[in-house]
Amino acid sequence: MLNADRGGWVFDAGFGVGHRLPRGERATSLFRFLHAADLHLDTQPSGLHGYPAEVAEVLRDASLQAFENLVDVAIDRQVSFCVFAGDIYDGAERGTRAELAFRRGLGRLAGAGIRSFVAHGNHDPVEQGWSTLSQWPEEVTVFGTGSPTTHTLELAGTTVAVHGVSYATRATTDNLALRFVRDPGADVQIGVLHTNVGDDPAHGNYAPCSLHDLRSVGLDYWALGHVHTRRVLAGADPWIVYPGNTQGRHAGASERGAKGAVVVEVGDDGTIAEPEFVPLDTVRFAEVELDATDLADPGALLDELSVLCDALRTEHPGRALVVRTTLRGRGPLHGLLADPTTMGDTLAELRSDWSGRSPVVWWDRIEDLTRPFLDPDEVARQDDFAGNTIRAIDSPLSDPDGDPGESLRTELDRLSKLSPSLRSLGVEVPPPDDPELVERARLLACDLLAEETR
């Protein structure tokens, strides 16, 4: 039906990392579909403070613009249908702005002859909250609650079954995967489900199931939602895929980096190819680390952060950026940034330097994890608790009798009773024949002692 040749490219595991086919070979398919989840339309990014009006406007529209980008991709790539695996909206009270945007996008898809299959998840359950809309384009199928329903399409002589189910209420903890049933008359089978596979403790345990549960149904592709990090849990027999959310929502690890959907090709032999990740986000959250060891003052810090930001803009072209940075290392900058006023002024100057850029750049936070430079040998010469402690740590290492490792363990155990910091860290003893690790242990002891005596 559709020519799936993308300039002779096929895509490897890893989403969107491609290689060329040998000369003379062509990648063809019967059809392709788009799999998206966790749109959270009209959600506002959380955990950010103090941003100006121009940044607020970009953040407010980000999730809606990402969905518009999705519609553009679906039409441009001539997909046969789209599946949306839950959490279309951010809450049971969907909001008129979000619903109208979704309706408009689905209308554009329908106008291009593209079907849409929609499941609702824990954020937008069908029987809770309120909705302002009751009618959708004819080409839109919204899955009901309870038991999965099946809808079939004929595409290039191939019967495709799309199975799906929506949450009735937010607190859906039943194993919905076990309710899916393969359609014996279909050639290609796709399941749409919002679920926590494997009881992952990092995510709400909604509609939990196992990989075995999903495999046992006998489908060819599971279009999952709920987990915001892009993951392929199984590649073929069947494919089990989380595409991640379409737009990052905060600076946490699961929300950083490129966000989007996947385009899936079904080959001319009925097999499903590696899903291709397509970025859709308009605002990208990034976190970078900077070794501040050699930086003498806040001016040098600003220069280095500007270099990092230029690199980020090159890495993420065309996207607004929300940036956090963590400072590490030892040196004079530690003492300067310990003053809250200096840190606040440095961040304000950084924001000012990057204001007015297009796309927007917002420096959200600088986290200072630098340490003072302390010389253990110098500390050991002091006639105080810190000096006595470093000398006590050093002495077992030079003791020719006995096991230096055991001596050091005994000494650290004694010191941990005196120092809450050492006790809470559960300090491990490095091999005494590894000078680098021993020196790191001495530096750690200096740092902890400095904290204890402040």
N, C-alpha and C positions, 0 to 999 in steps of 0.2 A: 504493500500500500504506500508506504513512505520510504524514500531513499534515506538510509541512516548514515550514509557516507559523510563523515565530518572532515573532509580534506585528507582522508587516508589515515586518520588517527583512531586508535583504540585506547581505552583507559585501564590502567593497572589498579590493583588494590592500593588504597591510600587516597582515593578520591581526587580526581582531577589531575593526576600525574600521568601524562600520556607518553606513548612511544609510537613510532611509525611502523606500519605494516611493511613487510618485504615488498619490493617492487612487483606490481602485477596483482597483488591481493587487494580486495576491497572489503570493507566492513559494511554489511547490509543488515537490515532488520525488517520485520513485519510492521512494527509500530514502536512507539516510545511513550512513556508516561512520566509525569512529574510527581514526586513524593515530597511533601512538606509536612511540618508539624510545629506546634508551639509558636504560633504567630503572635499570640498575646496582643492583639490589635489595640492600639491606643493606650498601651501601658506607658507609664512614666519611669525612666531609669531611676533606680534607688541608690541611696548612699552617697549622693553627690551634693555638695553645698557651695553656695556663694557664686554660682556661675551667672554671667550677665544675660541680658535679654536675648541677644543673638544666639547664644549657646542654648538657652532654654527652648527657643523655637525649633532648632534643629533636633534636639532631644525629643521634644513632644511629638514631632511628626515622623520620627525614625521608623517605628514599627509599621506605620501606614505606608510610608514610601517603600519599605522593603517588600510589602505585599504588592504594590504597584510594579516593582521590579520583577517579582515572581510572575505576574500576569504577562509582562513584556517577554520574559524568557519563554514561557509556555507557548505563546503565539509565535515567537520567532523560531523556536525549535520545532514547531508543528507537532506538539504532543497530541496524542489521541484523547487523553484524559488526565486529570489531576486528582490525587488523593491527599486529603488533609487529615492527619492522625491526631486530632484532639487539641484542646486549648487554643481554639481559634481566638477567643477573647480572654481577657485577663481576669474576669470575674463573672459570677452568675448574673449580676446586673451588667449586661453586656455594654450598654451605652449606645446611644443613637449614632454618634459619630463613627464608632467602630463598626456597627452593623451596616450603616449606609456605605461605608468604604468597602466592606466585604461584599455586599450586594452588587455594588458597582463593578468590582473586579470580576466577580463570577459572571456578571452580565457581559463583560468584555470577552471572557473566555467562551461563553455560549455563542456570542456573535461570530466567533472564529471557528465554531463547530467543535469545541472542546468540552467534554463532559467533566463534571466535578462531583467527587464523592467525599462527603464530609462526616467525620465522627467528632463527637464532643467528649471532652475529658473532665478531669477533676476541677479545673478552673471554670468551666462553662457547662455544667451539667444541665440536661434538658429540662428536668422537672423542678429546678430551683431557680430563684431569681426572677428576672423579668426580661422580656424582649419587646421591642417596638415593632418588629416586622413579623409577618405571618406567611408571606409568599416569596418564592424564589423563582428564578428562571427555570423553565421546564427541564433544562439540561442538568439541573442540580439535584443530587440525591443526598438527603440527610439521613444517616442511619438512625434507626430507632433504638430503644433501650431493651434490656432483657436478654433476648437471644439474638445472635447475629443474623442479618438478612443478606441475601445474595442477589446481585444484579449482574446480568450477562450482557456482553456486547459481541458483535461479530466484526472482527477487524481483519481484512485481507484473508477471508476464509478461515480464520481462527476464532474459536469461541473462548472468550475471556470472562472469567467469573471474578467479580470483586465482592468480597465478603467484609462486613463491618458491623460494629456495634458502638453505641454511645452510652455514656454514663447517665443514669437517671438522677443520681445524687452525687455530691462531692465525695462522700465517704463510701466509695465503692471499693470494697476489699475482696470481693469474690474473684475467683480465677476465671475470667471471661474467656481466656484462650481455649479452655476445655469445651466451650460451647460451640466452637467453630466446627463446621463439617464440610469436607471436600465435596464439590459438585461433580458427580461422575460423568456428566456430559460435557465438561469444559476442558479445553486444552491447556490453558494457562490460568493459574489460580493465585489471587492476591488477597491477603488479609490486611485489614486496617484496624489497628488496635492501639489504644493509649494504655501503657502498662509499665510496671517495674519488673524487668526480667532479672531473676536471680536475687530478689529481695535486697537490692543494692541499698545499704544504709544511708548513702548520700542523697537519696531521693525519697519522697513520700511513697509509702508502700501501697499504692493504688493498683487494683486489679493485678496483683502479683502473679507471676507464672515463672516457669523454668524454661530453659532451652529445650529440654526434652518435651515439655508440653507443646511447644510451638512446632517442633519437628514431627510430633506424632500425628498432627492433623493432616499432613500430606499436601500442604500448599507449596507454591513455588517461590513466593516472595511475601515476606511479612513487612508491611509498612507501619513502623512503630512510631509512637510519640511518647513524650513525658520527660525523657532525658535530654538536656540541652547541649550535651557534648556529642559531636558527631561520632558514631560508632558503627562498625560492621561486626555484629556478634557471630555471624556465620556467613560464609561465602558459598552459595549454591547448595541445593538439596536440603533445605531451601535457603535463599538469601534472607537474613534477618538483620534489619537495618534501622538505626536511629539516624535521621538526617541532621539532628540538632535543631535549635530554634533559628528563626529567620533573621532575628535582630537581637544583639546582646542587650541585656537589661541592667547590668551593673558591672563593677570591676572585679567580681569574684572569678576564680579560675575557670569555672564552667561557662562563663559568659564572655571570656576574652577571645580574641582572634576572629578569623573570618566566620561568618554565619550565613546560612542560606538553605538550599534545598538540594535534592538529587534528581537527576534525569536518568531514567532507566530504559535501556534498549532491550527489546525482545527480538532475538535473532530469527532468521528465516528457517531455522530448524526448531524453533520454539524455546530455545534456551535463553536465559536471562543473563545479560552481560554485567560486568562490574558497574555499579552506579557511579555516575559522574557528578561530583560536587560542583554546584554553581553558586558562587557568592551573591547574596542579595542585599546585605546590610548597607546602610548609609552612614552609620556611626560605629566605629570600631574601638573597643576597649583594649588598651595595651598596658603592660607593666614591664618595666625595664630595670635592670640593676646597673649600678655604676660603682666601680672601685675608686674611692676617693682618697686613697693612700697618698698620692702625690699632689693633691690639690691644696694650695696654701690658703685660699680665702674664698668667700662667696662669689666673687667675680669669676674666678677660675671655674667654680662649680657651674655657674650660668653658661659659660662658654662650652663646657663639656656636655651639658644637657641639651644645648642647642644643636650640637653635632648629632647627639642621639636622636633628637626629634626630626632632624632632616633625614636621617636614615629610616625612621619610622614612616615618614611621608612617602619616601621612595618605595618602601616595602608594601605600603597600603595605599596605592594611588587612588585619588578620587573619593576617599572616605574622610569624613570628619573623625577626629581622634580625641579620645579621652584618655589621658596618660597619667599613670602613677609611676613613681620611681622609688627604688630602695637604694640607699647609700650604704656601702660597706667599706671595710678597710680600716687602716690605722694611720693617724697623722694629725696635723694641726687643725684640720677642719672640724674634728670632733669637738674640741673645746669651744670653737666659735659657734657651732650650731646648737650647742647645749643651751644657749640663751634663746628662749622662745621668741623674743623680739627679732633677733637676727634670722631665725628660721622663717618667721612670718614675713618679714620684709623680703627675704630671698624668694619665697614662693610668689609674693605679690609682684615682684619685678619680673619673674619668669612669665607669669600670666600676662603682664603688660607687654612684654617682648613679643608674645605670640598672639596677641589680640588682633582682630581684623583680618585674619588669614581666611582664605577660601580654598578648600574646605576648612571648617572650623577646627582649631586645636585648643583643647582645654586641659591645662595641667591641674589635675585634681588634687594631688597630694605628693609630698616628699616625705618618705619615712627614713629617719636617720637611725641606722644600725651600725654606724661607725664606732670605733673603739679608740681610746687614747693609746698612744705608743708608749709602752712601758718596757723597760729593759730589765729582764729578770736578774741579770748579773748585778745591775745597779741596785735593784730592790734587795737582793741578797746581802748587800753590804750595809743595809740600814739596821740600826739597833732598835727594831720595833717588832710588832707581831707579824707584819708582812715579811720582813727580812728573815725572822726566825722560821717562818713557814716555808719559804723558798729554800732555805738552807736544809730544812728537814726533808723536803722532797728530793733535793739534790744528793743528800748524803747516802741513801741506799744505792744509788747508781754507781757510786765509786767504791762501795764496800766490796773488797775482793772475796769475802767469805759469804756463803749462802746465795740464795736466789734473789737477784736484784728486783725481779718482777714481784716476787712475794713480799719483799720488804717494802716496795712502793705501794703495793695494795694495802698493807697494814698501816702505812703512814697516812694514805688517803682516807682510809676508814676512820682513823683517829681524827683527821681534820674535818671530815664531813660531819662529825658530831658537834664541832664548833661552828661550822659555817652552814647556815640554812641553804645558801645558794649551791654549794657543793653537794649537799644532801639531796636537794630537789633534782639536780641534774643527773645523779647516779653516774658519776664520772667513771669512765672505763680506763683501765691502765693500758697504755701503749706498750708495744714490745720494746724493752730497754735497749735493744740493738738497732732501733730505728731512730736516728738523731732528729729527723724532721718531726716525727710524731711526739718525741719527748719534748722538743722545743715548743710545739704547739700546746702541749699539756702545761708547760711552765707559764706560757703566756696566758692561758685560760685561768690558771691559778692566780696570776697577778690581777687579771680583770675582776675576778670574783672577790678577791681580797679588797680591791679598791672600792667595789660596791659595798662590801660589808662595813668598811670604815668610814664611808661618807656620812 
